[in-house]
């Protein structure tokens, strides 16, 4: 999925599930469009409640292995063009389970 092997996808999903503030994660950019290269970075936009824990970024980097991860905080994004692009072209990667 998105050009990532299953173990990386599962590891990233597991990390998001460990942070109760994370509500939804959108993957965008080349991996969402399908025109990624083998070493393309992973672009995530995160919708959340409260503040994002700084350790989330460290955990994501560790789980991503050879991939570079870029994270956009949808609460603090100032670039309206980028926000529109994410909302228009992004694909849901993770959503918190109801009651979780």
N, CA, C and O atoms as a GROMACS GRO file, in nm:
protein
  400
    1UNK      N    1   0.084  -0.118   0.000
    1UNK     CA    2   0.000   0.000   0.000
    1UNK      C    3   0.088   0.125   0.000
    1UNK      O    4   0.178   0.137   0.083
    2UNK      N    5   0.063   0.215  -0.090
    2UNK     CA    6   0.138   0.340  -0.105
    2UNK      C    7   0.287   0.317  -0.131
    2UNK      O    8   0.369   0.405  -0.106
    3UNK      N    9   0.320   0.198  -0.182
    3UNK     CA   10   0.460   0.167  -0.211
    3UNK      C   11   0.541   0.134  -0.088
    3UNK      O   12   0.664   0.133  -0.093
    4UNK      N   13   0.475   0.106   0.023
    4UNK     CA   14   0.543   0.071   0.148
    4UNK      C   15   0.519  -0.077   0.175
    4UNK      O   16   0.410  -0.129   0.148
    5UNK      N   17   0.621  -0.145   0.228
    5UNK     CA   18   0.597  -0.285   0.259
    5UNK      C   19   0.504  -0.297   0.379
    5UNK      O   20   0.488  -0.203   0.457
    6UNK      N   21   0.443  -0.411   0.391
    6UNK     CA   22   0.340  -0.431   0.493
    6UNK      C   23   0.392  -0.409   0.635
    6UNK      O   24   0.320  -0.355   0.719
    7UNK      N   25   0.516  -0.449   0.661
    7UNK     CA   26   0.568  -0.434   0.797
    7UNK      C   27   0.582  -0.286   0.835
    7UNK      O   28   0.557  -0.249   0.950
    8UNK      N   29   0.623  -0.202   0.741
    8UNK     CA   30   0.633  -0.058   0.768
    8UNK      C   31   0.494   0.001   0.788
    8UNK      O   32   0.472   0.079   0.880
    9UNK      N   33   0.400  -0.035   0.702
    9UNK     CA   34   0.263   0.015   0.713
    9UNK      C   35   0.203  -0.022   0.848
    9UNK      O   36   0.142   0.062   0.914
   10UNK      N   37   0.219  -0.147   0.889
   10UNK     CA   38   0.166  -0.192   1.018
   10UNK      C   39   0.234  -0.122   1.134
   10UNK      O   40   0.167  -0.084   1.231
   11UNK      N   41   0.365  -0.104   1.126
   11UNK     CA   42   0.438  -0.035   1.233
   11UNK      C   43   0.392   0.109   1.248
   11UNK      O   44   0.372   0.157   1.360
   12UNK      N   45   0.374   0.178   1.136
   12UNK     CA   46   0.329   0.318   1.142
   12UNK      C   47   0.187   0.327   1.197
   12UNK      O   48   0.158   0.414   1.280
   13UNK      N   49   0.100   0.239   1.152
   13UNK     CA   50  -0.038   0.237   1.202
   13UNK      C   51  -0.041   0.210   1.352
   13UNK      O   52  -0.117   0.273   1.425
   14UNK      N   53   0.042   0.117   1.396
   14UNK     CA   54   0.049   0.084   1.538
   14UNK      C   55   0.095   0.205   1.619
   14UNK      O   56   0.042   0.232   1.727
   15UNK      N   57   0.192   0.277   1.568
   15UNK     CA   58   0.240   0.397   1.639
   15UNK      C   59   0.128   0.499   1.652
   15UNK      O   60   0.104   0.553   1.761
   16UNK      N   61   0.059   0.527   1.543
   16UNK     CA   62  -0.050   0.624   1.551
   16UNK      C   63  -0.154   0.582   1.655
   16UNK      O   64  -0.208   0.666   1.727
   17UNK      N   65  -0.181   0.452   1.663
   17UNK     CA   66  -0.283   0.404   1.757
   17UNK      C   67  -0.238   0.419   1.903
   17UNK      O   68  -0.322   0.419   1.993
   18UNK      N   69  -0.108   0.431   1.928
   18UNK     CA   70  -0.056   0.445   2.064
   18UNK      C   71  -0.066   0.588   2.117
   18UNK      O   72  -0.042   0.612   2.235
   19UNK      N   73  -0.100   0.682   2.032
   19UNK     CA   74  -0.108   0.822   2.072
   19UNK      C   75  -0.255   0.863   2.072
   19UNK      O   76  -0.312   0.886   1.965
   20UNK      N   77  -0.318   0.873   2.190
   20UNK     CA   78  -0.461   0.898   2.197
   20UNK      C   79  -0.504   1.031   2.136
   20UNK      O   80  -0.620   1.047   2.098
   21UNK      N   81  -0.413   1.125   2.125
   21UNK     CA   82  -0.449   1.254   2.067
   21UNK      C   83  -0.466   1.249   1.915
   21UNK      O   84  -0.530   1.336   1.856
   22UNK      N   85  -0.409   1.146   1.851
   22UNK     CA   86  -0.417   1.134   1.704
   22UNK      C   87  -0.555   1.083   1.665
   22UNK      O   88  -0.594   0.972   1.702
   23UNK      N   89  -0.628   1.164   1.589
   23UNK     CA   90  -0.762   1.129   1.544
   23UNK      C   91  -0.762   1.067   1.404
   23UNK      O   92  -0.826   0.965   1.380
   24UNK      N   93  -0.687   1.130   1.313
   24UNK     CA   94  -0.685   1.085   1.173
   24UNK      C   95  -0.551   1.124   1.112
   24UNK      O   96  -0.494   1.228   1.143
   25UNK      N   97  -0.503   1.037   1.023
   25UNK     CA   98  -0.378   1.063   0.951
   25UNK      C   99  -0.407   1.048   0.802
   25UNK      O  100  -0.464   0.948   0.758
   26UNK      N  101  -0.365   1.148   0.727
   26UNK     CA  102  -0.381   1.150   0.582
   26UNK      C  103  -0.243   1.137   0.519
   26UNK      O  104  -0.150   1.207   0.558
   27UNK      N  105  -0.230   1.049   0.422
   27UNK     CA  106  -0.106   1.042   0.344
   27UNK      C  107  -0.129   1.123   0.217
   27UNK      O  108  -0.234   1.114   0.154
   28UNK      N  109  -0.030   1.203   0.181
   28UNK     CA  110  -0.045   1.286   0.063
   28UNK      C  111   0.087   1.290  -0.012
   28UNK      O  112   0.185   1.228   0.029
   29UNK      N  113   0.091   1.363  -0.121
   29UNK     CA  114   0.213   1.370  -0.200
   29UNK      C  115   0.224   1.252  -0.295
   29UNK      O  116   0.124   1.190  -0.332
   30UNK      N  117   0.347   1.222  -0.334
   30UNK     CA  118   0.370   1.120  -0.437
   30UNK      C  119   0.317   0.982  -0.398
   30UNK      O  120   0.272   0.907  -0.485
   31UNK      N  121   0.322   0.948  -0.270
   31UNK     CA  122   0.274   0.815  -0.229
   31UNK      C  123   0.122   0.805  -0.240
   31UNK      O  124   0.070   0.698  -0.269
   32UNK      N  125   0.052   0.913  -0.218
   32UNK     CA  126  -0.094   0.912  -0.237
   32UNK      C  127  -0.130   0.916  -0.384
   32UNK      O  128  -0.228   0.854  -0.427
   33UNK      N  129  -0.052   0.990  -0.462
   33UNK     CA  130  -0.081   1.001  -0.606
   33UNK      C  131  -0.045   0.875  -0.682
   33UNK      O  132  -0.101   0.848  -0.788
   34UNK      N  133   0.051   0.797  -0.629
   34UNK     CA  134   0.095   0.676  -0.696
   34UNK      C  135   0.214   0.697  -0.788
   34UNK      O  136   0.252   0.605  -0.860
   35UNK      N  137   0.273   0.818  -0.787
   35UNK     CA  138   0.389   0.843  -0.873
   35UNK      C  139   0.519   0.850  -0.792
   35UNK      O  140   0.614   0.919  -0.830
   36UNK      N  141   0.522   0.776  -0.680
   36UNK     CA  142   0.639   0.773  -0.593
   36UNK      C  143   0.753   0.693  -0.655
   36UNK      O  144   0.732   0.609  -0.743
   37UNK      N  145   0.872   0.720  -0.608
   37UNK     CA  146   0.990   0.641  -0.639
   37UNK      C  147   1.018   0.552  -0.517
   37UNK      O  148   0.958   0.570  -0.411
   38UNK      N  149   1.107   0.456  -0.532
   38UNK     CA  150   1.137   0.363  -0.423
   38UNK      C  151   1.175   0.436  -0.294
   38UNK      O  152   1.132   0.396  -0.186
   39UNK      N  153   1.254   0.541  -0.306
   39UNK     CA  154   1.303   0.612  -0.187
   39UNK      C  155   1.225   0.740  -0.156
   39UNK      O  156   1.272   0.823  -0.078
   40UNK      N  157   1.108   0.759  -0.217
   40UNK     CA  158   1.029   0.879  -0.189
   40UNK      C  159   0.995   0.888  -0.041
   40UNK      O  160   0.976   0.788   0.027
   41UNK      N  161   0.989   1.012   0.008
   41UNK     CA  162   0.951   1.031   0.148
   41UNK      C  163   0.803   1.000   0.168
   41UNK      O  164   0.728   0.980   0.072
   42UNK      N  165   0.763   0.996   0.294
   42UNK     CA  166   0.625   0.970   0.330
   42UNK      C  167   0.570   1.099   0.390
   42UNK      O  168   0.622   1.148   0.490
   43UNK      N  169   0.468   1.154   0.328
   43UNK     CA  170   0.408   1.279   0.374
   43UNK      C  171   0.278   1.248   0.447
   43UNK      O  172   0.184   1.193   0.390
   44UNK      N  173   0.273   1.285   0.576
   44UNK     CA  174   0.154   1.264   0.657
   44UNK      C  175   0.100   1.398   0.704
   44UNK      O  176   0.176   1.488   0.740
   45UNK      N  177  -0.031   1.411   0.704
   45UNK     CA  178  -0.100   1.523   0.767
   45UNK      C  179  -0.179   1.464   0.883
   45UNK      O  180  -0.254   1.368   0.866
   46UNK      N  181  -0.162   1.523   1.001
   46UNK     CA  182  -0.223   1.466   1.121
   46UNK      C  183  -0.328   1.561   1.178
   46UNK      O  184  -0.302   1.678   1.205
   47UNK      N  185  -0.448   1.506   1.196
   47UNK     CA  186  -0.556   1.575   1.268
   47UNK      C  187  -0.555   1.519   1.410
   47UNK      O  188  -0.549   1.398   1.429
   48UNK      N  189  -0.562   1.606   1.509
   48UNK     CA  190  -0.550   1.560   1.647
   48UNK      C  191  -0.624   1.650   1.744
   48UNK      O  192  -0.664   1.761   1.711
   49UNK      N  193  -0.642   1.599   1.866
   49UNK     CA  194  -0.694   1.675   1.979
   49UNK      C  195  -0.575   1.712   2.066
   49UNK      O  196  -0.477   1.637   2.073
   50UNK      N  197  -0.582   1.826   2.131
   50UNK     CA  198  -0.474   1.866   2.221
   50UNK      C  199  -0.344   1.886   2.146
   50UNK      O  200  -0.343   1.927   2.030
   51UNK      N  201  -0.234   1.858   2.214
   51UNK     CA  202  -0.101   1.873   2.154
   51UNK      C  203  -0.047   1.738   2.110
   51UNK      O  204  -0.077   1.635   2.171
   52UNK      N  205   0.032   1.740   2.004
   52UNK     CA  206   0.101   1.618   1.961
   52UNK      C  207   0.224   1.597   2.048
   52UNK      O  208   0.300   1.691   2.072
   53UNK      N  209   0.242   1.477   2.095
   53UNK     CA  210   0.359   1.444   2.175
   53UNK      C  211   0.484   1.448   2.088
   53UNK      O  212   0.484   1.393   1.978
   54UNK      N  213   0.591   1.513   2.136
   54UNK     CA  214   0.716   1.515   2.058
   54UNK      C  215   0.770   1.375   2.031
   54UNK      O  216   0.838   1.353   1.930
   55UNK      N  217   0.740   1.280   2.118
   55UNK     CA  218   0.791   1.144   2.097
   55UNK      C  219   0.726   1.076   1.977
   55UNK      O  220   0.780   0.979   1.924
   56UNK      N  221   0.610   1.126   1.933
   56UNK     CA  222   0.546   1.070   1.814
   56UNK      C  223   0.640   1.079   1.694
   56UNK      O  224   0.654   0.983   1.618
   57UNK      N  225   0.702   1.194   1.677
   57UNK     CA  226   0.793   1.214   1.563
   57UNK      C  227   0.911   1.118   1.568
   57UNK      O  228   0.953   1.064   1.466
   58UNK      N  229   0.965   1.097   1.688
   58UNK     CA  230   1.078   1.004   1.703
   58UNK      C  231   1.035   0.861   1.673
   58UNK      O  232   1.107   0.787   1.605
   59UNK      N  233   0.920   0.822   1.724
   59UNK     CA  234   0.870   0.687   1.699
   59UNK      C  235   0.844   0.663   1.550
   59UNK      O  236   0.874   0.556   1.498
   60UNK      N  237   0.788   0.763   1.483
   60UNK     CA  238   0.763   0.749   1.339
   60UNK      C  239   0.893   0.733   1.262
   60UNK      O  240   0.903   0.648   1.174
   61UNK      N  241   0.992   0.815   1.294
   61UNK     CA  242   1.122   0.805   1.226
   61UNK      C  243   1.184   0.668   1.245
   61UNK      O  244   1.240   0.610   1.152
   62UNK      N  245   1.175   0.616   1.367
   62UNK     CA  246   1.232   0.484   1.395
   62UNK      C  247   1.160   0.375   1.317
   62UNK      O  248   1.224   0.286   1.261
   63UNK      N  249   1.029   0.380   1.314
   63UNK     CA  250   0.950   0.277   1.245
   63UNK      C  251   0.964   0.285   1.094
   63UNK      O  252   0.950   0.184   1.025
   64UNK      N  253   0.992   0.403   1.042
   64UNK     CA  254   0.997   0.422   0.896
   64UNK      C  255   1.121   0.361   0.833
   64UNK      O  256   1.126   0.343   0.712
   65UNK      N  257   1.220   0.329   0.914
   65UNK     CA  258   1.341   0.267   0.859
   65UNK      C  259   1.409   0.356   0.758
   65UNK      O  260   1.454   0.466   0.792
   66UNK      N  261   1.418   0.311   0.633
   66UNK     CA  262   1.492   0.384   0.530
   66UNK      C  263   1.416   0.504   0.477
   66UNK      O  264   1.473   0.588   0.407
   67UNK      N  265   1.287   0.514   0.509
   67UNK     CA  266   1.207   0.623   0.455
   67UNK      C  267   1.214   0.748   0.543
   67UNK      O  268   1.222   0.738   0.665
   68UNK      N  269   1.213   0.863   0.479
   68UNK     CA  270   1.204   0.990   0.551
   68UNK      C  271   1.056   1.024   0.565
   68UNK      O  272   0.979   1.008   0.470
   69UNK      N  273   1.018   1.071   0.683
   69UNK     CA  274   0.879   1.107   0.707
   69UNK      C  275   0.868   1.257   0.729
   69UNK      O  276   0.944   1.314   0.807
   70UNK      N  277   0.774   1.319   0.660
   70UNK     CA  278   0.739   1.459   0.682
   70UNK      C  279   0.599   1.462   0.742
   70UNK      O  280   0.508   1.396   0.692
   71UNK      N  281   0.582   1.539   0.849
   71UNK     CA  282   0.453   1.547   0.917
   71UNK      C  283   0.403   1.691   0.914
   71UNK      O  284   0.476   1.784   0.949
   72UNK      N  285   0.279   1.707   0.873
   72UNK     CA  286   0.212   1.836   0.876
   72UNK      C  287   0.107   1.829   0.987
   72UNK      O  288   0.022   1.740   0.988
   73UNK      N  289   0.113   1.923   1.079
   73UNK     CA  290   0.014   1.934   1.186
   73UNK      C  291  -0.102   2.017   1.132
   73UNK      O  292  -0.087   2.137   1.108
   74UNK      N  293  -0.215   1.955   1.113
   74UNK     CA  294  -0.329   2.024   1.051
   74UNK      C  295  -0.389   2.131   1.142
   74UNK      O  296  -0.468   2.213   1.096
   75UNK      N  297  -0.352   2.131   1.269
   75UNK     CA  298  -0.399   2.235   1.360
   75UNK      C  299  -0.321   2.365   1.342
   75UNK      O  300  -0.374   2.474   1.366
   76UNK      N  301  -0.197   2.353   1.300
   76UNK     CA  302  -0.111   2.472   1.296
   76UNK      C  303  -0.065   2.509   1.155
   76UNK      O  304   0.014   2.601   1.139
   77UNK      N  305  -0.114   2.440   1.054
   77UNK     CA  306  -0.071   2.468   0.917
   77UNK      C  307  -0.116   2.610   0.878
   77UNK      O  308  -0.231   2.648   0.900
   78UNK      N  309  -0.026   2.686   0.819
   78UNK     CA  310  -0.055   2.823   0.777
   78UNK      C  311  -0.068   2.836   0.626
   78UNK      O  312  -0.126   2.932   0.576
   79UNK      N  313  -0.015   2.739   0.554
   79UNK     CA  314  -0.017   2.743   0.408
   79UNK      C  315  -0.152   2.690   0.358
   79UNK      O  316  -0.175   2.569   0.355
   80UNK      N  317  -0.240   2.781   0.321
   80UNK     CA  318  -0.376   2.742   0.281
   80UNK      C  319  -0.377   2.662   0.151
   80UNK      O  320  -0.464   2.577   0.131
   81UNK      N  321  -0.282   2.689   0.062
   81UNK     CA  322  -0.273   2.610  -0.062
   81UNK      C  323  -0.240   2.465  -0.030
   81UNK      O  324  -0.299   2.373  -0.087
   82UNK      N  325  -0.144   2.445   0.062
   82UNK     CA  326  -0.108   2.309   0.101
   82UNK      C  327  -0.225   2.241   0.172
   82UNK      O  328  -0.254   2.125   0.146
   83UNK      N  329  -0.292   2.313   0.261
   83UNK     CA  330  -0.409   2.257   0.330
   83UNK      C  331  -0.513   2.209   0.228
   83UNK      O  332  -0.566   2.099   0.240
   84UNK      N  333  -0.542   2.292   0.130
   84UNK     CA  334  -0.641   2.256   0.028
   84UNK      C  335  -0.598   2.134  -0.051
   84UNK      O  336  -0.679   2.046  -0.081
   85UNK      N  337  -0.469   2.128  -0.084
   85UNK     CA  338  -0.416   2.014  -0.160
   85UNK      C  339  -0.429   1.884  -0.079
   85UNK      O  340  -0.467   1.780  -0.133
   86UNK      N  341  -0.396   1.892   0.050
   86UNK     CA  342  -0.407   1.774   0.137
   86UNK      C  343  -0.552   1.729   0.145
   86UNK      O  344  -0.582   1.610   0.132
   87UNK      N  345  -0.642   1.824   0.168
   87UNK     CA  346  -0.784   1.790   0.181
   87UNK      C  347  -0.843   1.737   0.051
   87UNK      O  348  -0.934   1.654   0.053
   88UNK      N  349  -0.793   1.785  -0.061
   88UNK     CA  350  -0.845   1.743  -0.192
   88UNK      C  351  -0.785   1.610  -0.238
   88UNK      O  352  -0.857   1.523  -0.287
   89UNK      N  353  -0.654   1.594  -0.223
   89UNK     CA  354  -0.583   1.482  -0.284
   89UNK      C  355  -0.535   1.374  -0.187
   89UNK      O  356  -0.496   1.266  -0.230
   90UNK      N  357  -0.537   1.404  -0.057
   90UNK     CA  358  -0.486   1.308   0.040
   90UNK      C  359  -0.577   1.186   0.054
   90UNK      O  360  -0.695   1.190   0.019
   91UNK      N  361  -0.520   1.079   0.106
   91UNK     CA  362  -0.592   0.953   0.128
   91UNK      C  363  -0.576   0.914   0.274
   91UNK      O  364  -0.467   0.922   0.330
   92UNK      N  365  -0.686   0.873   0.334
   92UNK     CA  366  -0.679   0.834   0.475
   92UNK      C  367  -0.584   0.715   0.494
   92UNK      O  368  -0.596   0.614   0.425
   93UNK      N  369  -0.492   0.730   0.588
   93UNK     CA  370  -0.396   0.625   0.622
   93UNK      C  371  -0.436   0.559   0.755
   93UNK      O  372  -0.419   0.438   0.773
   94UNK      N  373  -0.487   0.640   0.847
   94UNK     CA  374  -0.525   0.591   0.980
   94UNK      C  375  -0.640   0.676   1.033
   94UNK      O  376  -0.646   0.796   1.009
   95UNK      N  377  -0.731   0.610   1.104
   95UNK     CA  378  -0.838   0.680   1.177
   95UNK      C  379  -0.856   0.609   1.310
   95UNK      O  380  -0.865   0.487   1.316
   96UNK      N  381  -0.863   0.689   1.416
   96UNK     CA  382  -0.885   0.632   1.549
   96UNK      C  383  -1.018   0.557   1.549
   96UNK      O  384  -1.118   0.603   1.494
   97UNK      N  385  -1.016   0.439   1.611
   97UNK     CA  386  -1.139   0.361   1.622
   97UNK      C  387  -1.236   0.431   1.715
   97UNK      O  388  -1.195   0.495   1.812
   98UNK      N  389  -1.363   0.420   1.687
   98UNK     CA  390  -1.467   0.481   1.772
   98UNK      C  391  -1.454   0.428   1.914
   98UNK      O  392  -1.433   0.309   1.937
   99UNK      N  393  -1.466   0.521   2.009
   99UNK     CA  394  -1.456   0.482   2.149
   99UNK      C  395  -1.313   0.466   2.196
   99UNK      O  396  -1.289   0.430   2.311
  100UNK      N  397  -1.214   0.493   2.103
  100UNK     CA  398  -1.075   0.472   2.140
  100UNK      C  399  -1.006   0.597   2.178
  100UNK      O  400  -0.887   0.594   2.212
   0.00000   0.00000   0.00000
